[in-house]
């Protein structure tokens, strides 16, 4: 298992989907199944594609920065900073499980909106 390659593939997968081509992301990086744990996205590849195609139509000017990427065994964790219209900002943590062929087969995430003010001077990312 190549954790370095899995890290690169997780970033490429998410970036490709986020920037508007989720079908290509699935074709290149997803294995024989895609188990989805985000309750706002239907299970399987078509649910993933539908969600990201809708996000691209509704929010074409969103942006993403990949802040951290950590791999252990067959898991990769991404820590991102996302900016949506009207400077609506989020920090996310996504976890991907890879199969033996280096393809993504499962996804979990946690998303938190970045508040206007903070009790400390540190960013959430």
Backbone as ProteinMPNN parsed JSONL, in Angstrom:
{"seq_chain_A": "XXXXXXXXXXXXXXXXXXXXXXXXXXXXXXXXXXXXXXXXXXXXXXXXXXXXXXXXXXXXXXXXXXXXXXXXXXXXXXXXXXXXXXXXXXXXXXXXXXXXXXXXXXXXXXXXXXXXXXXXXXXXX", "coords_chain_A": {"N_chain_A": [[0.851, -1.18, 0.0], [0.674, 2.129, -0.933], [1.055, 4.863, 0.752], [1.797, 7.484, 0.183], [1.068, 7.806, -2.516], [-1.67, 7.355, -2.238], [-2.349, 9.642, -0.751], [-1.862, 11.689, -2.632], [-3.754, 10.915, -4.538], [-6.164, 11.179, -3.106], [-6.307, 13.96, -2.715], [-6.325, 14.823, -5.414], [-8.686, 13.592, -6.3], [-10.7, 14.852, -4.696], [-10.275, 17.557, -5.349], [-10.745, 17.558, -8.139], [-13.458, 16.825, -8.235], [-14.634, 18.883, -6.661], [-14.008, 21.147, -8.117], [-15.667, 20.879, -10.258], [-15.853, 18.536, -11.877], [-16.988, 15.874, -11.103], [-17.617, 13.352, -12.192], [-15.395, 12.569, -13.712], [-13.575, 12.451, -11.594], [-14.569, 10.25, -10.161], [-14.29, 8.215, -12.111], [-11.494, 8.07, -12.347], [-10.487, 7.674, -9.712], [-12.068, 6.13, -7.944], [-13.048, 3.005, -6.514], [-14.621, -0.245, -6.847], [-16.849, 0.125, -5.312], [-18.59, 2.723, -3.48], [-18.87, 3.929, -0.496], [-20.778, 6.103, 1.299], [-20.767, 8.381, 3.968], [-21.625, 10.902, 4.62], [-24.519, 12.542, 5.521], [-25.894, 14.222, 3.792], [-25.454, 13.436, 1.233], [-26.191, 11.072, -1.242], [-25.691, 7.506, -1.091], [-23.099, 5.729, -2.848], [-21.616, 6.083, -6.181], [-23.119, 7.621, -8.03], [-24.689, 9.273, -6.408], [-22.704, 10.84, -5.261], [-21.669, 12.115, -7.566], [-23.945, 13.522, -8.47], [-24.339, 15.3, -6.297], [-21.95, 16.916, -6.313], [-22.065, 17.965, -8.903], [-24.342, 19.543, -8.69], [-23.472, 21.358, -6.716], [-21.518, 22.68, -8.19], [-23.043, 23.925, -10.189], [-24.678, 25.628, -8.633], [-22.871, 27.066, -7.046], [-20.496, 28.209, -8.484], [-18.194, 29.737, -8.007], [-16.858, 28.941, -5.732], [-14.086, 28.081, -3.568], [-11.226, 26.041, -2.705], [-8.765, 25.087, -0.356], [-6.18, 22.914, 0.311], [-5.081, 22.094, 3.311], [-3.871, 20.287, 5.093], [-2.713, 16.908, 4.824], [-2.946, 13.629, 5.732], [-1.821, 10.33, 6.05], [-2.495, 6.963, 6.946], [-2.002, 3.615, 6.98], [-4.613, 2.251, 5.129], [-6.056, 4.574, 5.051], [-6.785, 8.019, 4.4], [-6.595, 11.341, 5.475], [-7.95, 14.522, 4.952], [-7.568, 17.971, 5.502], [-9.259, 20.847, 5.045], [-9.747, 24.229, 3.837], [-12.454, 26.061, 2.931], [-13.956, 28.463, 0.805], [-16.918, 30.034, 0.157], [-19.6, 31.648, -1.737], [-20.146, 35.116, -0.888], [-18.184, 35.253, 1.036], [-18.488, 33.132, 2.796], [-17.233, 30.875, 4.943], [-15.674, 27.675, 5.529], [-14.328, 24.982, 7.447], [-13.109, 21.795, 6.794], [-12.91, 18.275, 7.431], [-12.007, 15.452, 5.897], [-12.22, 11.972, 5.419], [-10.879, 9.208, 3.796], [-11.184, 5.871, 2.704], [-9.12, 3.501, 1.224], [-8.961, 0.881, -1.222], [-7.229, -2.277, -1.872], [-6.178, -1.857, -4.373], [-5.577, 0.782, -4.473], [-7.714, 2.51, -4.77], [-10.419, 4.724, -3.977], [-12.909, 3.85, -1.664], [-14.584, 4.455, 0.419], [-16.02, 7.095, 2.398], [-15.914, 9.611, 4.899], [-16.882, 12.611, 6.607], [-16.465, 15.805, 8.255], [-17.835, 18.922, 8.792], [-17.453, 22.334, 9.454], [-18.662, 25.553, 9.971], [-16.83, 28.54, 9.729], [-16.689, 30.852, 12.259], [-17.607, 34.37, 12.601], [-16.17, 35.672, 14.607], [-13.579, 34.955, 17.025], [-12.398, 33.529, 20.09], [-9.736, 33.32, 20.246], [-6.589, 34.032, 18.549], [-6.041, 32.255, 16.506], [-6.315, 30.482, 13.394], [-8.839, 28.204, 12.143], [-7.743, 26.422, 10.551]], "CA_chain_A": [[0.0, 0.0, 0.0], [1.49, 3.329, -1.091], [0.326, 5.952, 1.398], [2.099, 8.723, -0.533], [0.211, 7.843, -3.705], [-3.046, 7.519, -1.769], [-2.513, 11.054, -0.395], [-1.974, 12.434, -3.891], [-5.019, 10.559, -5.178], [-7.269, 11.762, -2.339], [-6.352, 15.389, -3.054], [-6.736, 14.957, -6.813], [-10.092, 13.197, -6.354], [-11.539, 15.89, -4.107], [-10.112, 18.782, -6.14], [-11.418, 17.359, -9.427], [-14.905, 16.877, -7.99], [-14.983, 20.195, -6.109], [-13.88, 22.15, -9.17], [-16.714, 20.739, -11.258], [-15.874, 17.342, -12.718], [-17.038, 14.701, -10.225], [-17.665, 12.1, -12.957], [-13.997, 12.229, -13.99], [-12.974, 12.07, -10.316], [-15.004, 8.878, -9.875], [-13.674, 7.317, -13.101], [-10.054, 7.934, -12.125], [-10.012, 7.425, -8.358], [-12.964, 5.342, -7.096], [-13.042, 1.569, -6.753], [-15.845, -0.938, -7.264], [-17.967, 0.608, -4.499], [-18.32, 4.006, -2.834], [-19.725, 4.016, 0.681], [-20.846, 7.511, 1.694], [-21.261, 8.584, 5.332], [-22.187, 12.252, 4.745], [-25.97, 12.376, 5.405], [-26.442, 15.081, 2.735], [-25.07, 12.89, -0.067], [-26.666, 9.699, -1.414], [-24.673, 6.476, -1.153], [-22.69, 5.311, -4.18], [-20.955, 7.077, -7.031], [-24.066, 8.555, -8.658], [-25.039, 10.265, -5.399], [-21.552, 11.738, -5.172], [-21.625, 12.915, -8.798], [-25.086, 14.446, -8.448], [-24.094, 16.335, -5.292], [-20.921, 17.863, -6.743], [-22.544, 18.692, -10.091], [-25.259, 20.578, -8.19], [-22.673, 22.389, -6.058], [-20.844, 23.457, -9.237], [-24.057, 24.788, -10.822], [-25.191, 26.622, -7.697], [-21.783, 27.837, -6.43], [-19.321, 28.018, -9.346], [-17.023, 30.513, -7.586], [-16.31, 28.462, -4.468], [-12.675, 27.702, -3.667], [-10.765, 25.107, -1.687], [-7.338, 24.995, -0.09], [-5.846, 21.7, 1.051], [-4.169, 22.575, 4.344], [-3.117, 19.14, 5.594], [-3.078, 15.582, 4.31], [-2.298, 12.639, 6.579], [-2.162, 8.962, 5.66], [-2.109, 5.865, 7.821], [-2.576, 2.382, 6.426], [-5.436, 2.47, 3.94], [-6.87, 5.771, 5.284], [-6.21, 9.343, 4.159], [-7.377, 12.436, 6.042], [-7.714, 15.844, 4.37], [-8.034, 19.124, 6.275], [-9.389, 21.882, 4.025], [-10.38, 25.525, 4.072], [-13.303, 26.353, 1.781], [-14.598, 29.772, 0.765], [-18.1, 29.994, -0.68], [-20.053, 33.015, -2.031], [-20.326, 36.069, 0.226], [-17.13, 34.97, 2.011], [-18.971, 32.103, 3.721], [-16.069, 30.004, 5.033], [-15.814, 26.407, 6.245], [-13.189, 24.094, 7.604], [-13.597, 20.42, 6.687], [-12.01, 17.149, 7.587], [-12.522, 14.326, 5.114], [-11.477, 10.724, 5.578], [-11.11, 8.292, 2.687], [-10.605, 4.525, 2.814], [-8.674, 2.991, -0.071], [-8.889, -0.571, -1.353], [-5.887, -2.799, -2.136], [-5.736, -1.342, -5.672], [-5.34, 2.217, -4.374], [-8.923, 3.243, -5.174], [-11.251, 5.169, -2.869], [-14.13, 3.048, -1.55], [-15.426, 4.897, 1.527], [-15.794, 8.499, 2.751], [-16.543, 10.253, 6.051], [-16.424, 13.984, 6.731], [-16.995, 16.696, 9.262], [-17.792, 20.265, 8.235], [-17.792, 23.355, 10.44], [-18.6, 26.916, 9.483], [-15.897, 29.386, 10.464], [-17.466, 31.976, 12.79], [-17.126, 35.74, 12.363], [-15.197, 36.053, 15.624], [-12.993, 33.841, 17.762], [-11.827, 33.91, 21.375], [-8.292, 33.236, 20.132], [-6.138, 34.584, 17.269], [-5.633, 31.164, 15.616], [-7.293, 30.038, 12.41], [-9.316, 26.826, 12.32], [-7.04, 25.624, 9.558]], "C_chain_A": [[0.889, 1.234, 0.0], [0.752, 4.531, -0.514], [0.603, 7.292, 0.735], [1.224, 8.882, -1.766], [-1.253, 8.019, -3.31], [-3.317, 8.972, -1.381], [-2.701, 11.898, -1.657], [-3.319, 12.172, -4.558], [-6.221, 11.138, -4.434], [-7.418, 13.242, -2.671], [-6.848, 15.579, -4.484], [-8.224, 14.63, -6.985], [-10.988, 14.328, -5.877], [-11.467, 17.176, -4.933], [-10.856, 18.679, -7.474], [-12.925, 17.459, -9.263], [-15.337, 18.277, -7.585], [-14.963, 21.265, -7.188], [-14.784, 21.879, -10.369], [-16.725, 19.512, -12.133], [-15.897, 16.063, -11.864], [-17.067, 13.375, -10.986], [-16.241, 11.638, -13.297], [-13.294, 11.779, -12.708], [-13.31, 10.622, -9.974], [-14.316, 7.891, -10.825], [-12.207, 7.049, -12.788], [-9.686, 7.371, -10.754], [-10.879, 6.516, -7.488], [-12.953, 3.877, -7.519], [-14.414, 1.027, -7.118], [-17.068, -0.544, -6.45], [-17.591, 1.976, -3.954], [-19.334, 4.172, -1.722], [-19.635, 5.443, 1.214], [-21.434, 7.63, 3.098], [-21.796, 9.991, 5.564], [-23.698, 12.143, 4.544], [-26.622, 13.25, 4.33], [-26.162, 14.561, 1.333], [-25.532, 11.439, -0.139], [-25.478, 8.733, -1.509], [-24.331, 6.146, -2.604], [-22.15, 6.456, -5.019], [-21.932, 8.068, -7.644], [-24.526, 9.632, -7.673], [-23.935, 11.298, -5.243], [-21.509, 12.679, -6.373], [-22.742, 13.947, -8.8], [-24.844, 15.604, -7.48], [-23.087, 17.372, -5.802], [-21.287, 18.59, -8.034], [-23.49, 19.813, -9.667], [-24.484, 21.698, -7.506], [-21.975, 23.283, -7.096], [-21.833, 24.402, -9.932], [-24.45, 25.932, -9.904], [-24.103, 27.543, -7.147], [-20.5, 27.718, -7.252], [-18.062, 28.737, -8.864], [-16.458, 30.105, -6.229], [-14.83, 28.097, -4.664], [-12.311, 26.777, -2.509], [-9.249, 25.172, -1.588], [-7.12, 23.734, 0.737], [-4.732, 22.059, 2.037], [-3.269, 21.453, 4.857], [-3.624, 17.862, 4.938], [-2.255, 14.568, 5.095], [-2.755, 11.25, 6.148], [-1.663, 7.979, 6.708], [-2.793, 4.61, 7.298], [-3.357, 2.691, 5.157], [-6.352, 3.696, 4.085], [-6.077, 7.031, 4.969], [-7.158, 10.376, 4.745], [-6.958, 13.74, 5.371], [-8.311, 16.905, 5.281], [-8.078, 20.277, 5.28], [-9.999, 23.161, 4.566], [-11.145, 25.864, 2.8], [-13.92, 27.734, 1.922], [-15.708, 29.705, -0.275], [-18.571, 31.432, -0.925], [-20.321, 33.826, -0.756], [-19.357, 35.799, 1.367], [-17.596, 34.042, 3.129], [-17.888, 31.02, 3.787], [-16.317, 28.78, 5.921], [-14.455, 25.751, 6.382], [-13.767, 22.676, 7.549], [-12.482, 19.434, 6.996], [-12.672, 15.968, 6.905], [-11.609, 13.135, 5.316], [-11.877, 9.783, 4.459], [-10.448, 6.956, 2.999], [-10.306, 4.034, 1.409], [-8.692, 1.469, -0.07], [-7.453, -0.987, -1.682], [-5.319, -2.305, -3.461], [-5.48, 0.162, -5.653], [-6.505, 3.068, -4.838], [-9.752, 3.579, -3.942], [-12.546, 4.366, -2.853], [-15.045, 3.496, -0.413], [-15.023, 6.315, 1.93], [-16.589, 8.903, 3.985], [-16.097, 11.711, 6.036], [-17.074, 14.691, 7.896], [-16.781, 18.107, 8.737], [-18.214, 21.247, 9.316], [-17.649, 24.729, 9.807], [-17.642, 27.719, 10.361], [-16.663, 30.61, 10.947], [-16.816, 33.326, 12.478], [-16.055, 36.148, 13.364], [-14.73, 34.807, 16.379], [-12.423, 34.362, 19.073], [-10.313, 33.77, 21.38], [-7.866, 33.731, 18.741], [-5.789, 33.512, 16.222], [-6.717, 30.835, 14.601], [-7.734, 28.617, 12.724], [-8.631, 25.891, 11.341], [-5.577, 25.946, 9.597]], "O_chain_A": [[1.768, 1.364, 0.852], [-0.071, 5.147, -1.191], [-0.271, 8.159, 0.724], [0.701, 9.965, -2.029], [-1.993, 8.748, -3.971], [-4.402, 9.485, -1.653], [-3.609, 12.727, -1.723], [-3.95, 13.091, -5.08], [-7.196, 11.546, -5.065], [-8.53, 13.724, -2.885], [-7.71, 16.423, -4.729], [-8.933, 15.309, -7.728], [-11.927, 14.717, -6.571], [-12.491, 17.81, -5.185], [-11.526, 19.628, -7.883], [-13.597, 18.108, -10.065], [-16.314, 18.8, -8.12], [-15.788, 22.178, -7.185], [-14.686, 22.567, -11.385], [-17.532, 19.436, -13.059], [-14.954, 15.271, -11.893], [-16.585, 12.367, -10.469], [-15.925, 10.454, -13.18], [-12.507, 10.833, -12.733], [-12.442, 9.859, -9.549], [-13.817, 6.853, -10.389], [-11.732, 5.924, -12.946], [-8.685, 6.665, -10.631], [-10.461, 6.16, -6.386], [-12.863, 3.55, -8.703], [-15.262, 1.753, -7.635], [-18.197, -0.837, -6.842], [-16.419, 2.353, -3.962], [-20.495, 4.507, -1.958], [-18.551, 5.929, 1.539], [-22.48, 7.048, 3.386], [-22.374, 10.251, 6.62], [-24.129, 11.689, 3.485], [-27.787, 13.037, 3.992], [-26.582, 15.171, 0.35], [-25.298, 10.662, 0.787], [-24.395, 9.111, -1.955], [-25.179, 6.27, -3.488], [-22.211, 7.624, -4.635], [-21.605, 9.249, -7.768], [-24.73, 10.78, -8.066], [-24.206, 12.492, -5.11], [-21.335, 13.888, -6.219], [-22.507, 15.118, -9.1], [-25.116, 16.758, -7.811], [-23.347, 18.574, -5.729], [-20.856, 19.725, -8.239], [-23.444, 20.909, -10.225], [-24.805, 22.871, -7.696], [-21.858, 24.493, -6.902], [-21.493, 25.548, -10.227], [-24.545, 27.078, -10.343], [-24.388, 28.693, -6.813], [-19.51, 27.175, -6.76], [-16.96, 28.376, -9.28], [-15.666, 30.842, -5.64], [-14.387, 27.84, -5.783], [-12.988, 26.735, -1.482], [-8.546, 25.294, -2.591], [-7.796, 23.516, 1.742], [-3.59, 22.295, 1.644], [-2.065, 21.638, 5.032], [-4.789, 17.75, 4.555], [-1.026, 14.637, 5.123], [-3.942, 11.027, 5.909], [-0.579, 8.129, 7.273], [-4.018, 4.558, 7.19], [-2.837, 3.31, 4.228], [-7.314, 3.842, 3.331], [-4.876, 7.114, 5.227], [-8.371, 10.306, 4.543], [-5.768, 14.029, 5.237], [-9.43, 16.753, 5.772], [-7.045, 20.651, 4.726], [-10.669, 23.174, 5.599], [-10.561, 25.945, 1.719], [-14.349, 28.132, 3.005], [-15.472, 29.366, -1.435], [-17.986, 32.359, -0.364], [-20.671, 33.284, 0.292], [-19.662, 36.079, 2.526], [-17.148, 34.157, 4.269], [-17.65, 30.323, 2.8], [-17.051, 28.835, 6.908], [-13.561, 25.935, 5.556], [-14.786, 22.389, 8.178], [-11.295, 19.722, 6.845], [-13.76, 15.54, 7.289], [-10.387, 13.27, 5.375], [-13.063, 9.58, 4.198], [-9.319, 6.9, 3.485], [-11.143, 4.14, 0.513], [-8.466, 0.841, 0.965], [-6.564, -0.139, -1.762], [-4.104, -2.329, -3.656], [-5.199, 0.757, -6.693], [-6.318, 4.212, -5.252], [-9.783, 2.814, -2.978], [-13.204, 4.212, -3.882], [-16.158, 2.986, -0.28], [-13.858, 6.698, 1.826], [-17.773, 8.588, 4.11], [-15.031, 12.017, 5.502], [-18.082, 14.248, 8.445], [-15.687, 18.454, 8.293], [-19.205, 21.029, 10.013], [-16.633, 25.03, 9.182], [-17.649, 27.589, 11.585], [-17.231, 31.338, 10.133], [-15.635, 33.403, 12.138], [-15.132, 36.886, 13.018], [-15.385, 33.765, 16.373], [-12.01, 35.519, 19.152], [-9.666, 34.059, 22.387], [-8.705, 33.835, 17.847], [-5.287, 33.851, 15.15], [-7.906, 30.901, 14.915], [-7.074, 27.91, 13.485], [-8.917, 24.694, 11.316], [-4.798, 25.377, 8.831]]}, "name": "protein", "num_of_chains": 1, "seq": "XXXXXXXXXXXXXXXXXXXXXXXXXXXXXXXXXXXXXXXXXXXXXXXXXXXXXXXXXXXXXXXXXXXXXXXXXXXXXXXXXXXXXXXXXXXXXXXXXXXXXXXXXXXXXXXXXXXXXXXXXXXXX"}
